[in-house]
Amino acid sequence: VSFALEARARLRTTLVEGVDDPTVADLLVAMVLGDVSSLPEDVQEEFRGTGTFHLFSVSGLHVGMIGVLLWYVFKVLRIPRRHAAGWIIPLLFFYVLMTGLKAASVRSALMAAIVLEGLMANRGPVLFNNLCAAGFLILLADTNQLFNPGFQLSFFVVAAIMLFAGPLASLLAAPFRPDPF
C-alpha cells in the first residue's frame, strides 16, 4: 500500500510537471487518479451541472484503457500473450490500489483478470461465463453489492454490450457491404 501511495504521488507530480495553469493540473490529476480534493469547488460544480462529473471517477473505462495500453506495450516488446497477461493482471490491480480501490474499478479489474487468466490458460474468453464469474466473486466477498446500483448497472451494461454488439454491428455494416455482383 505504501508503494502504491508513493507511486500515486510520483504520478501526480509527473502529470502536473510543465503545466502552468493550476486548474488544468488539478483536472489532469482528477481525471487520471480520481482525486478531486485539490479541484476548486466552482470547477466541480460546473462539471456537476453539466452532468460530466463522472469523468473524475476511476472506473471500468480507466482500467480498460490501462489494460489495453499495457497489452499493446507488451505486444510491441514481443512478450508472449501468456506472459503479458500474467503481468497485466497485477499491474491493473496496482493501478486500482493506486487510485483508491473504488468499487467500479475493482469490478472492472476483476473482470479483466478473469479474461486474462483464460488467455494464460490458452482458452478463448467465454464472455458471459467470465461476467458471471466476476459477479460471483464480487458477491462472495460482499453480498450487499447485489443491491448497489453501480454493481447492477455495470453488469447489466456489460451483458447488454455482449448481447447486442454483434447483431448491431452486422445491421449497421449491411448498407456498406460491396455488391456481390
N, C-alpha and C positions, 0 to 999 in steps of 0.2 A: 504494500500500500504506500509506503514511504517513497519507493522508487517511482510509482505512478504519480504521486504528488510532485516529486521533483521533475519528472518528465512533463507534467502539465505546466509547471512554472517555466520550464525551458521552452516549451512550445509557445507559451503565451508571449515570452519576450521575443522569440523568433518571428511570431506573427506580426507584432507591432513595430518591429525594427524598420526604420526608414519611413514610417507612416507619420506624417507631421500633424494631421488632424486627430485630436484625441477621440472625437466621436466616431470617426471611421475605424480607429484602432479598437475601440470598445465594441463596435459592430462586428469586426472580424473575430474577435475573441468570443463573442456571444454566439456567432454562427458556427464556429468550429468546435468550441468546447462547451457550449451551452451555459456559459457563465454570464448572467446578466447583472451581476452585482455592481459592476462599475458603469453600466449603461445608464445615462441620465434618465430620470423619471419621465420627462417630457418626450423623449425619444421612444421609451417603452410605450407610453400612451398613444403615440402616433401609430405604432405597429399594432397595438391592440385595437385601435379604432378602425384600421383598415383590414383587420382580420388576418394579419400576416405574422403575428407574434410567435406562431408555431415554428417559424424559421429558426428560432433560438432553442428549440427543444431537440436535443440529440436523440434521434430516433432511428428507425429502420433504414431510412434514406441515407443517413450519415454512415451507418455501419455497412450498408450495402456498397456505398461508394468507396469506402476504405477497403472493403474486401475485394472489389473488382480492381481497384488500383493496385493492391498487393498482388493479385493474380497476374496482372499484366507485367508487373515488375519482375516477378519470378519467371514468367514466360520469356521475357527478354533476356534474362540471365540464364535461360535454358535449364532451369531446375525442373526435374520431372514432376508431373502432376501430383503424384502421391506425396512427395516431399514438400511441394508447395502448399498443398492442403494442410499438411502437418504443421507447417509454420504459420499459416494464415489463422488457424483456429486460436492459438494462444495470443497472437497479435491483435485479433479482433476483441477478445476478452480484455486484453490490456487496455485497448482504446476505450472500451466500455467502463472499465475501472477508472481510467484517467478522467473520464467525463462525468463521473459521479454515480455510476450504477443506476441509471434511470430505468424504470421498468420496461419502457418501449425499446430501449437499446439492448437490454438483456434478452428480451424476447427475440429480437432480430438476430442477435449474435448466436443465440441457441439454435434458431432455425438454420442459420448459415453453417454452424458447426455440424449439424446433423447431415446436411447435404454434403459437406466436405468430407465427413467421415465415410460416407458412402463412396465418394471418389477414392479415398485412401484404400478402401476395400475392393477397388476395381469394380464397383457396382454403379450403374447409372442411377441417377436420382429418380425415385418414385415420389413425386412432389406431394401428393395427398397423404401418403404414408409419413413423409417427413414432417408435414404440417401437423398431423395428428400426434406424432411422437414428441414434437416440441411442445404442443399443448399439454400432453400428458405429463411431461417432465416439469413443466411450469406449475401445473396443478398439484403435482406430487409435492413440490416444495411449498406451495401456498395455495390451498384450496379456495381462499377468498378471492383469488384472481378471477375466478369464474364470474363474479359479479362486478368486476371492474370494466367500465365501458371501454377503456383503452384496450384491454385484452380482447373483449368481444369484437370490437371494430377491427383491430389489426388482423385477427384470424379470419373474420368474415371477408375483409377486403382481399387478403392474400388468396383465400379459397375462390372468391369471385374472379380474380385475375386469372388464376389457373384454369378455371372452368370456362371462361368466356374469351380468353385471349386468342386461342387458336381459331375458333369459328369466326370471331370478329375480324381477325387478320385476313382470313380467306374471303370473307364478304367484301372487305374494303379493297382487296387486291384484284377481285374479279374484273372490274371495269378496265384495269390496266394490263390485263394479260394480252399477249400478242394473238392475233388472229391465226388459228391453226392452218388456214389455207394460205 
